[in-house]
Amino acid sequence: MPHVVIIGAGVAGASAAATLADAGWRVTLVDKAARPGGRCATRRLAADTASPWFDYGAQYFTARDPAFRQAIASDLDAGALCHWRPMLHVAEHGDAGWRRTPSPDERERLISPRGLNDWIRYRLDQTTADIECRRRVSAVARTTQGWQLQFADDAASQNADALIVTLPAVQAAGLLGELADDMPELAAADSALSPCHSLVVAAPALADCHGIFVKGGHLAWCADNTHKAGHGEAATHLWTLHAGPAFSTDHLEDDPQTIATMLIEEFAALGGLATARIKPVHQHRWRYARPGAKPPPADTRCLARPELRLALAGDWLAGGRIEGAWLSGRAAADALR
């Protein structure tokens, strides 16, 4: 059976792995992180599995494409996914300060009852793929047999018949080197994705408000993870605060404490809270998070060079959403098949 190595164990990697494993391929997923999931990133306050959790990357996703809806139907039936029906607000800044107003909609929002990272691991458990975490690929090279991968801090190499790269555009271009020159879509790799500062805080619940779309501020989105977990009665809630793309870009290399202070002050103002009641819990800088200034068209789906048995996938090729990442991974796998 052919052997494929997939670099990156996020949504696109998991989708490609499932597609090729179902087709009888031997699949190896490698990822530099401690666990699979990519930006479907979840943590708990403590190692205890009963400890409160929070998503500090993707917060929820939608499922509009029929193929994607069919793929996740069994996840819903198994309880690996569920619907989130939050009360949403929009916050706008005016002459009198922040004004927050309800913003109801009927959009379907999907989450995992144990965090989105748990959903990715559940999906990978349904495949025969080998998953190797804490393995950073330092170089790839074409061989007469296919591909050879070198790993940082590891003298051993790995060979494969085919290669799928699901890294952000900048990282994919750097890894492929001269091969990237033949992919015009990578010419604007620096502009394909923009950064995002993420801060999780412990703070009081907000009355009749579980998520906030912020306009014109440092923040872009605030989400009540405690409500997502079904524990709305808790005294303290875990809120994920995502900074907007302009703020995240302008303050990309700023001191984390400075970033945290600025985001907490704004969250306090738009929530009508005292800053003393907001405590930072976890902070993360996503260098490549949202669609950037010059992303490829959302219908690009993947970049494939079947003659080289090479494909690139990722949400940056498909509109920047979880659904797009899944469709991208499947398209890359289909191109190699």
C-alpha positions as CSV (number, residue, x, y, z in Angstrom):
1,M,0.0,0.0,0.0
2,P,1.3,3.5,-0.6
3,H,2.6,5.5,2.4
4,V,1.8,9.2,2.9
5,V,3.3,11.5,5.5
6,I,1.0,14.4,6.5
7,I,2.8,17.3,8.1
8,G,0.4,19.0,10.6
9,A,-2.3,17.2,12.6
10,G,-5.0,19.9,12.6
11,V,-8.4,19.8,10.9
12,A,-6.9,19.6,7.3
13,G,-4.4,16.9,8.3
14,A,-7.1,14.9,10.1
15,S,-9.4,15.1,7.0
16,A,-6.7,14.1,4.6
17,A,-5.6,11.2,6.9
18,A,-9.2,9.8,7.2
19,T,-9.7,10.1,3.4
20,L,-6.5,8.2,2.5
21,A,-6.7,5.7,5.3
22,D,-10.2,4.8,4.1
23,A,-8.7,4.3,0.6
24,G,-6.2,1.8,2.0
25,W,-3.2,4.0,2.3
26,R,-0.7,3.8,5.2
27,V,-0.9,7.2,6.8
28,T,1.6,8.9,9.2
29,L,0.7,12.3,10.7
30,V,3.5,14.3,12.2
31,D,3.2,17.5,14.3
32,K,5.6,19.7,16.2
33,A,3.0,20.2,19.0
34,A,2.5,18.0,22.1
35,R,-0.9,16.9,20.8
36,P,-2.9,17.0,17.6
37,G,-5.5,19.6,16.9
38,G,-3.8,22.7,15.5
39,R,-5.9,25.8,16.2
40,C,-8.6,23.6,17.6
41,A,-6.8,24.1,20.9
42,T,-8.2,23.3,24.3
43,R,-6.7,23.3,27.8
44,R,-8.0,22.6,31.3
45,L,-7.2,24.5,34.4
46,A,-5.7,21.4,35.9
47,A,-4.7,17.9,34.8
48,D,-7.9,16.4,36.3
49,T,-10.3,15.6,33.5
50,A,-13.1,17.1,35.5
51,S,-11.3,20.4,35.6
52,P,-12.9,23.3,33.6
53,W,-11.7,23.6,30.0
54,F,-11.4,26.4,27.6
55,D,-10.9,26.7,23.8
56,Y,-8.2,29.3,23.2
57,G,-8.1,28.9,19.4
58,A,-11.2,28.2,17.3
59,Q,-14.4,28.7,19.3
60,Y,-17.0,27.1,17.2
61,F,-17.6,26.2,13.6
62,T,-20.4,26.0,11.0
63,A,-21.2,23.3,8.5
64,R,-22.7,24.5,5.3
65,D,-21.2,22.1,2.7
66,P,-23.2,18.9,2.2
67,A,-20.2,16.6,2.3
68,F,-18.9,18.2,5.5
69,R,-22.3,17.9,7.1
70,Q,-22.5,14.3,6.2
71,A,-19.0,13.7,7.6
72,I,-19.8,15.1,11.0
73,A,-23.3,13.6,11.3
74,S,-21.8,10.6,13.1
75,D,-19.8,12.9,15.4
76,L,-23.1,14.6,16.5
77,D,-24.7,11.2,17.0
78,A,-21.8,10.0,19.1
79,G,-21.8,13.2,21.3
80,A,-18.3,14.3,20.1
81,L,-20.0,17.4,18.8
82,C,-23.0,19.4,20.0
83,H,-24.8,22.6,19.2
84,W,-24.0,25.8,20.9
85,R,-26.9,28.3,21.2
86,P,-25.4,31.4,22.8
87,M,-27.0,34.8,23.5
88,L,-24.8,37.0,21.4
89,H,-24.1,40.8,21.6
90,V,-22.4,43.3,19.5
91,A,-20.2,45.9,21.2
92,E,-19.4,49.3,19.6
93,H,-17.5,52.2,20.9
94,G,-19.1,55.7,20.7
95,D,-18.8,59.1,22.3
96,A,-20.3,57.8,25.5
97,G,-18.0,54.7,25.7
98,W,-18.8,51.1,24.9
99,R,-22.4,50.2,24.0
100,R,-23.4,46.5,24.0
101,T,-26.6,45.4,22.3
102,P,-28.1,41.9,21.7
103,S,-27.5,40.4,18.3
104,P,-29.7,37.3,17.9
105,D,-29.3,35.1,14.9
106,E,-30.3,31.6,13.9
107,R,-26.8,30.4,12.7
108,E,-25.9,26.9,13.6
109,R,-22.8,26.8,15.8
110,L,-21.0,23.5,16.5
111,I,-18.7,22.8,19.5
112,S,-17.5,19.8,21.4
113,P,-18.8,19.3,24.9
114,R,-15.2,18.8,26.0
115,G,-13.5,21.4,23.8
116,L,-12.7,21.3,20.1
117,N,-9.3,19.6,20.6
118,D,-11.2,16.6,22.0
119,W,-13.2,16.5,18.7
120,I,-10.1,16.4,16.6
121,R,-8.6,13.6,18.7
122,Y,-11.9,11.7,18.5
123,R,-11.9,11.9,14.7
124,L,-8.3,10.7,14.5
125,D,-9.1,7.8,16.8
126,Q,-11.5,6.6,14.0
127,T,-8.7,6.2,11.5
128,T,-5.8,3.8,11.2
129,A,-3.3,6.7,11.0
130,D,-0.1,6.7,13.0
131,I,0.2,10.0,14.9
132,E,3.7,11.3,15.9
133,C,3.6,14.5,18.0
134,R,6.6,16.6,19.2
135,R,8.2,16.0,15.8
136,R,9.3,19.1,14.0
137,V,10.1,18.5,10.3
138,S,13.3,20.4,9.5
139,A,13.6,19.5,5.8
140,V,11.9,17.6,3.0
141,A,13.5,16.3,-0.2
142,R,12.4,14.5,-3.4
143,T,14.0,11.1,-3.9
144,T,13.7,8.5,-6.7
145,Q,11.2,6.7,-4.4
146,G,9.1,9.6,-3.3
147,W,10.0,11.9,-0.3
148,Q,12.4,11.9,2.5
149,L,11.8,13.9,5.7
150,Q,14.4,15.1,8.2
151,F,13.4,16.0,11.8
152,A,14.9,18.6,14.2
153,D,17.0,17.0,16.9
154,D,16.6,13.6,15.3
155,A,19.2,12.0,13.1
156,A,16.7,9.4,11.8
157,S,14.8,10.3,8.6
158,Q,11.5,9.0,7.3
159,N,10.6,8.0,3.7
160,A,7.2,8.2,2.1
161,D,5.6,7.7,-1.3
162,A,3.6,10.9,-1.0
163,L,3.6,14.1,1.1
164,I,0.8,16.4,2.2
165,V,1.8,19.7,3.9
166,T,-0.9,21.4,6.0
167,L,1.2,24.1,7.5
168,P,0.4,27.8,7.2
169,A,1.5,29.3,3.8
170,V,4.7,30.9,5.2
171,Q,5.9,27.8,6.9
172,A,5.0,25.6,3.9
173,A,6.9,27.8,1.5
174,G,10.0,27.8,3.8
175,L,9.9,24.0,4.1
176,L,9.5,23.3,0.4
177,G,12.3,25.8,-0.6
178,E,12.8,25.8,-4.4
179,L,9.7,23.6,-5.0
180,A,7.6,26.5,-3.7
181,D,8.8,28.6,-6.6
182,D,6.6,26.5,-8.9
183,M,3.5,27.4,-6.9
184,P,2.4,30.9,-7.7
185,E,-0.1,30.8,-4.8
186,L,2.8,30.8,-2.4
187,A,4.2,34.0,-3.9
188,A,2.1,36.0,-1.4
189,A,2.6,33.6,1.5
190,D,3.3,36.4,3.9
191,S,-0.2,37.8,3.3
192,A,-2.2,34.6,3.4
193,L,-2.8,34.6,7.1
194,S,-2.9,37.3,9.8
195,P,-2.0,36.9,13.5
196,C,-4.2,36.8,16.6
197,H,-3.5,37.5,20.2
198,S,-5.6,35.2,22.4
199,L,-6.2,35.7,26.1
200,V,-8.3,33.5,28.5
201,V,-9.5,35.2,31.7
202,A,-11.5,34.2,34.7
203,A,-14.3,36.7,35.1
204,P,-17.9,37.0,36.2
205,A,-20.7,35.9,33.8
206,L,-22.4,38.6,31.9
207,A,-26.2,38.7,32.1
208,D,-27.8,37.2,29.0
209,C,-24.6,37.3,27.1
210,H,-22.3,34.4,26.1
211,G,-20.4,35.8,23.2
212,I,-19.5,39.3,22.0
213,F,-18.6,40.5,18.5
214,V,-16.5,43.7,19.1
215,K,-16.4,46.5,16.5
216,G,-13.7,49.1,16.5
217,G,-11.7,48.0,19.4
218,H,-8.6,46.0,20.3
219,L,-10.8,42.9,20.7
220,A,-12.7,41.2,18.0
221,W,-14.4,38.4,19.8
222,C,-15.2,37.3,23.4
223,A,-16.6,33.8,24.3
224,D,-17.9,32.4,27.5
225,N,-16.4,28.9,27.6
226,T,-18.1,28.0,30.9
227,H,-21.5,28.5,29.1
228,K,-20.2,26.3,26.2
229,A,-19.4,23.6,28.7
230,G,-22.9,23.8,30.1
231,H,-21.9,25.2,33.5
232,G,-23.5,28.6,33.3
233,E,-24.3,28.5,37.1
234,A,-20.6,28.6,38.0
235,A,-19.5,31.6,40.1
236,T,-16.5,32.4,37.8
237,H,-16.5,31.9,34.1
238,L,-13.6,31.4,31.7
239,W,-13.7,33.9,28.8
240,T,-11.6,33.7,25.7
241,L,-10.7,37.1,24.3
242,H,-9.4,37.3,20.7
243,A,-7.8,40.5,19.6
244,G,-8.6,41.9,16.2
245,P,-6.2,41.4,13.2
246,A,-5.1,45.0,13.1
247,F,-4.3,45.1,16.8
248,S,-2.6,41.7,16.7
249,T,-0.4,42.8,13.7
250,D,0.5,46.1,15.2
251,H,1.4,44.6,18.5
252,L,2.8,41.2,17.3
253,E,6.0,41.4,19.2
254,D,4.9,43.4,22.2
255,D,5.4,42.2,25.8
256,P,2.7,39.6,26.7
257,Q,1.9,41.4,29.9
258,T,1.3,44.7,28.1
259,I,-1.0,42.9,25.6
260,A,-2.9,41.2,28.5
261,T,-3.4,44.5,30.3
262,M,-4.8,46.2,27.2
263,L,-7.2,43.4,26.4
264,I,-8.4,43.1,30.0
265,E,-9.1,46.8,30.3
266,E,-11.2,46.7,27.1
267,F,-13.1,43.6,28.2
268,A,-13.8,45.2,31.5
269,A,-15.1,48.4,29.8
270,L,-17.4,46.6,27.3
271,G,-18.6,44.2,30.0
272,G,-19.2,46.8,32.7
273,L,-16.8,45.0,35.0
274,A,-14.0,46.1,37.4
275,T,-10.6,45.1,36.1
276,A,-9.9,43.6,39.6
277,R,-12.5,41.0,38.9
278,I,-10.7,39.8,35.7
279,K,-7.8,37.4,36.2
280,P,-5.6,36.1,33.3
281,V,-5.5,32.4,33.0
282,H,-3.8,31.6,29.7
283,Q,-2.2,33.6,26.9
284,H,-1.2,32.6,23.4
285,R,0.0,34.4,20.2
286,W,-1.2,32.8,17.0
287,R,1.1,34.0,14.3
288,Y,-1.1,32.5,11.6
289,A,-4.7,32.6,12.5
290,R,-7.2,34.4,10.2
291,P,-7.3,35.1,6.5
292,G,-4.7,37.8,5.7
293,A,-4.6,40.7,3.3
294,K,-4.1,38.5,0.2
295,P,-5.4,35.0,0.8
296,P,-6.0,32.7,-2.1
297,P,-9.6,32.4,-3.4
298,A,-11.7,30.4,-1.0
299,D,-12.4,27.9,-3.7
300,T,-8.8,27.0,-4.2
301,R,-9.1,24.2,-1.7
302,C,-5.6,22.7,-2.2
303,L,-2.4,23.0,-4.2
304,A,-1.6,19.7,-5.8
305,R,1.4,18.4,-7.8
306,P,0.3,14.9,-8.5
307,E,3.4,14.2,-10.6
308,L,5.5,14.9,-7.5
309,R,3.0,13.2,-5.2
310,L,2.8,16.4,-3.3
311,A,-0.2,18.4,-2.0
312,L,-0.7,21.4,0.2
313,A,-3.8,21.9,2.3
314,G,-5.1,24.1,5.1
315,D,-7.8,26.6,6.0
316,W,-5.7,29.4,4.3
317,L,-6.6,27.8,1.0
318,A,-10.3,27.6,1.7
319,G,-11.6,30.7,3.4
320,G,-10.0,30.4,6.8
321,R,-12.7,28.3,8.6
322,I,-12.8,24.8,10.1
323,E,-15.2,23.7,7.4
324,G,-12.8,25.0,4.8
325,A,-9.8,23.2,6.4
326,W,-11.7,19.9,6.3
327,L,-12.6,20.4,2.7
328,S,-9.1,21.4,1.9
329,G,-7.6,18.2,3.4
330,R,-10.0,16.0,1.6
331,A,-9.3,17.8,-1.7
332,A,-5.5,17.2,-1.2
333,A,-6.1,13.6,-0.5
334,D,-8.3,13.1,-3.5
335,A,-5.7,14.8,-5.7
336,L,-3.1,12.3,-4.6
337,R,-5.5,9.4,-5.0
